[in-house]
Amino acid sequence: MGYKKTKKNNLLADRAVEFILTRDIETLRALTEEEIAENLKVTPSYLLKTFMTQQSMALKRFITREKIHRAIFILEKNKAISVEELSNKLGFPRTADFAMEFQEYLAIDPYRYKALRSV
């Protein structure tokens, strides 16, 4: 029975990751843990616990990291976009929050990253 539960949990975490990765930027912008749980037909608390166990990362952190991945992609393709516009496009409440997450993930702030990519 333990194996079946573990396998089911792995599948749930994998399905959550797939759900997040396949969202377009407009959907990702406002995506919530509750919406993911509802889509996967589980309770939010069960999803959060299972995700943390299987991915060794909080679901909210994973969503934020995916937003940063998208930001990098956008900065590579659209050199004219401002950091403020990008932050807003990705649904961060403040540009400072976006900059902090970006810097934490890449060890460089988005302004400097953008400047280096524009050269």
N, C-alpha and C positions, 0 to 999 in steps of 0.2 A: 504494500500500500504506500509506503514512503517513497518508493521509486516513482510511482504513478503521480503522486502529488508534486514531486520535484520536477518531473517532466512537464506536467501541466503548468507549473510556475515558470519554467524556462520558456515554454511556448508563449505564455502571457507577456513576459518581458520582451521577447522577440517581436510579438505582435504590436506591443506599445512602441518599440523602436521603429518598426516599419510604418506604423501609423504616423508618427512624427516626421519621419524622413520623407514621406510621400505627400506632405501638405505643401500647398503653394505658399508663397510668402505672405499673402493676405490672410490666409487661414492660420499660418504659424504665428503671425503677429499677435493674435488674441487667443491662442490655444491655451486651454486650462487643463489641469490634471483631472478635474471633474468630467470634462468633455471626453477626454481619452477613456476614462473609466466607463462612462456611459456607452461609448462606442464599442468597447470590449466586453460590455455586459457584466461588469464586476463593480464592487463598491470602491470608492476612491481609496479608503484606508487599506483594503486588500491589495489594490494595485500599487500603492506607494510602498507598502512593506515588501511585496514580492519584487518590485523593480529594484529597490535598494539591495535586497539580498542577492539578486541575480546579476545586477549590473555594477554593484559596488559604487553606486552614485544615486543621489536623489533624482527623482523624475524631473523636478523643476530645474535642477542643475543641467540635466541632459537637454531639456528644451532650450535653456539659455545657451548652452554650447552649440546647439544646432543653429541658433540665431547668429552666433558669432561666425560659424562656418559660412553661413549665407552672406554675412557682411563682408567677409574676405572675398568671396566670389564676386559680389557686387562691386567692391572697390577695384578689383582687377579689371572688370568689364566697363565700368562707368567712372572714369577718372574725374568727371565734372561734379559728381554728387558730393554734397557736403556731409560732414560727419553728423551734423544736427539732423539733416534730412534722412540720412541712413538710420540713425537712432530711432526717429519717429516711424519710419517705414517698418522697422522691426518690432515696434511696440514697446520700446523701453519708455518708462514714465519720464525719465530725465536723461539728457545727453550725458551727464556725469555718471549715471548708472551704467550706461552703455560703455563709456570710456573705461570705467573701472573693470567691467567684465572682460572687455577686449584686452586690456593690459594684463589682467590676471592670466588670461589664456595664452596670449602670444608674447608676453614680456615686452611689449611695445605698445604705446598708446595709439589709438586710431588716427590721430592727426599726423603723427610722425610716420606711421605706416603709409598713409595716403601720400604724404610728401615724398617718401622714398620711392613709391610706385609711380609717381608723376614725372620722375627724372628720366 
